[in-house]
Amino acid sequence: MALKIIDYGTPEYYQMIKLREDILRKPLGLEFSPEELEKEKDNLLMVACEDDKMLGCCMLVQEGANTVRLRQMAVLNDLQGKGIGRALMQFSENLARDRGFKTITMHARKGSVGFYEKMGYIRNGEEFEEITIPHYVMEKQL
């Protein structure tokens, strides 16, 4: 499995959008708007691939001088629990640390909180609703 940074607007980026739509949006009856996708052009886009198949993805968005936010973590349903998400998390944390960030934050779906807690993230605040489902703000010091 290869972990790599991809560029906005490339064929790999469109493959990443499809993966995110299939895993994160379609089950909720949602789609990405062109405006949402336009905002991603300055994000750090990361994928896990094997041959030509995209297995998982996530992105980092700068929130402040020392803080970056993890967004859109998705792994193919039949591969969840196989270490792909863990590898993507470690890759994104290392990239964030290498770029001088001190904190990673995220809006984690309630059902994923246990995974992130195993990775050293802590809940910060009360449960809230985002895109129709419960979330928690979680963060980790790098």
C-alpha positions in Angstrom: 0.0 0.0 0.0 1.3 3.4 -1.0 0.5 6.6 1.0 0.9 9.8 -1.0 -0.1 13.4 -1.4 -2.2 14.2 -4.5 -3.0 17.4 -6.3 -6.4 19.1 -6.5 -8.1 18.8 -9.9 -6.1 15.7 -11.0 -7.7 12.3 -12.0 -6.7 11.0 -8.6 -8.5 13.9 -7.0 -11.7 13.0 -8.8 -11.2 9.4 -7.7 -10.9 10.7 -4.1 -14.2 12.6 -4.5 -16.0 9.4 -5.6 -14.6 7.5 -2.7 -15.7 10.2 -0.2 -19.2 10.4 -1.9 -19.6 6.6 -1.7 -18.5 6.3 1.9 -19.4 9.6 3.6 -22.2 11.3 1.6 -24.4 8.9 -0.3 -25.4 6.9 2.8 -26.8 10.2 4.1 -28.5 11.2 0.9 -26.0 14.0 0.3 -23.7 15.1 -2.5 -20.8 17.6 -2.7 -21.6 20.9 -4.2 -19.1 22.6 -6.6 -18.6 25.3 -4.0 -17.6 22.8 -1.3 -15.1 21.2 -3.7 -13.7 24.5 -4.8 -12.7 25.2 -1.1 -10.4 22.1 -1.2 -7.9 23.5 -3.7 -5.6 24.7 -0.9 -5.9 21.6 1.3 -3.3 18.9 1.7 -5.0 15.9 0.1 -3.7 12.4 1.0 -4.6 8.9 -0.2 -3.8 5.3 0.4 -3.6 3.3 -2.9 -2.8 -0.2 -4.0 -1.9 -0.4 -7.7 -4.6 1.8 -9.3 -7.2 1.3 -6.6 -7.8 4.0 -4.0 -8.3 2.4 -0.6 -8.8 5.5 1.6 -8.3 9.2 1.9 -8.3 12.2 4.1 -7.2 15.9 4.0 -5.7 18.5 6.2 -6.9 22.1 6.3 -4.9 24.9 8.0 -7.0 26.5 10.8 -4.4 28.7 12.4 -0.7 29.2 12.8 -0.3 26.0 14.8 -3.5 24.1 14.1 -4.6 21.9 11.3 -8.0 20.2 10.9 -8.4 16.6 9.6 -11.3 16.3 7.3 -13.0 13.7 5.0 -11.4 10.6 6.4 -12.8 7.6 4.4 -11.8 4.0 3.9 -13.5 1.5 1.6 -16.2 -0.3 3.7 -14.8 -3.8 3.0 -11.3 -2.7 4.1 -12.2 -0.9 7.4 -10.4 -2.4 10.4 -7.4 -3.5 8.2 -5.0 -0.7 9.3 -5.6 1.7 6.3 -7.2 4.4 8.5 -4.4 4.1 11.0 -1.7 4.4 8.3 -3.5 7.5 6.9 -3.7 9.0 10.3 0.0 8.5 11.0 0.9 9.8 7.6 -1.2 13.0 8.1 0.1 13.5 11.6 3.7 13.3 10.4 3.0 15.7 7.5 1.4 18.1 9.9 4.3 17.9 12.3 6.8 18.3 9.5 5.0 21.5 8.5 5.3 22.9 12.0 1.7 22.3 13.3 1.3 21.6 17.0 -2.4 20.5 17.1 -4.7 18.4 14.9 -8.4 18.9 15.4 -11.4 17.3 13.7 -15.2 16.9 13.7 -15.4 13.1 14.3 -18.6 11.2 13.6 -19.9 9.6 16.8 -19.4 6.1 15.4 -15.7 6.8 14.8 -14.8 8.3 18.1 -13.4 5.0 19.4 -11.0 4.7 16.5 -9.7 8.2 17.0 -9.3 7.7 20.8 -7.1 4.7 20.1 -5.0 7.0 18.0 -4.5 9.4 20.9 -7.2 11.9 20.2 -9.4 13.3 23.0 -13.0 14.7 22.8 -13.2 18.4 23.3 -16.8 19.5 24.1 -20.3 18.2 23.8 -21.8 16.2 21.0 -23.2 18.3 18.1 -25.0 17.6 14.8 -23.3 18.1 11.5 -24.5 16.9 8.1 -27.5 15.3 9.9 -25.4 13.0 12.2 -23.8 13.3 15.7 -20.2 14.5 15.9 -17.6 15.4 18.5 -14.7 17.8 18.2 -11.6 15.8 18.9 -7.9 16.9 19.0 -4.4 15.7 19.5 -1.2 17.5 20.4 1.6 16.6 18.0 
